[in-house]
Amino acid sequence: MSENNARRSAIYVDFDNVLSGLREGAGVEVARHFAEAPEEWLAWLSQGVPRRFLLRRCYMNPAGYLEEADGMRRYFSSFRFAFQAAGFEVVDCPRLTRMKNGADLRIALDVMDALASPLARIDEFTLLSSDSDFVPLLLRLRAADRTTRLVAHPELGRVVRAAADEVLGLDALAEALGWQREANRDQLFGPDLNQAILGVIRETMEGAAEPLHLPDLGQIVRDRTGETLRGSDYAGFGSVDAMLEAAGGYVRQDGTGGGYVLRPEWLAAPEPAAEPASISE
């Protein structure tokens, strides 16, 4: 098929979201492979129907990092050139709040711009993200008679799946990058979802600069694993407090909406006992 007859496509990568999902589900090496060789998984996504990716955009927080097995940090900015060499425009999305980098909003705005652009009709939109916030965007694209593909966590919720025309799991992406399910039974794609939830909580709290509202933590877990805290029976521990303790000794402080989650070192240290007053003779 000639290029003129190929499906006109656009691809949008929520880098931080996908990298975290791969790291938690298939390990650091697969996550690094994704970041260093985008041309490999782009070829995998291009299989089947001939496609031309007219728009290729990657959204990343340059200050984010991938922690290697030896404890060394690979900052996301070091992967920028690999994406540029694969024809991607890299859009910096630094954190705007303590936990959000605004990538989802930037993607939504760019997709709507592409939908309305008079330059070329985009027939197919591919999003790499497990963020459930994209449901309204996917439904809007369907209403505009566009095909949508979503690459997301394999435990993605039914509502998000129903909004996309095709859903590819991050486990399938990991396999395209050389991950072998049977050889990696200790990894987290598949039945060990509870460990994945604990991993997300641990990573989120270690990166938090202040106490985190419990509903915000629950939203992050759902976006990254496709499961709710309550639906997982709190990662199998039966209660919020037991789950937080297992994740890393975190503590819940009373407050609205279920309270706030604190790292143990944030707990107020007891004030030293006052020295007894000296008795003047």
Secondary structure, DSSP 8 states (H G I E B T S, - for coil): --GGGSEEEEEEEEHHHHHHHHHHHH-HHHHHHHHH-HHHHHHHHT-SS-EEEEEEEEEE-TT-EEE-TTS-EEEGGGGHHHHHHTT-EEEE---SSSS--SHHHHHHHHHHHHHH-SS----EEEEE---GGGHHHHHHHHHTT-EEEEEE-TT--HHHHHHSSEEEEHHHHHHHTT--TGGGTTSSSSS-HHHHHHHHHHHHHHH-SS-EEHHHHHHHHHHHHS--TTTTTTTTTSSHHHHHHHHHS-EEE--GGG-EEE-GGGS--------------
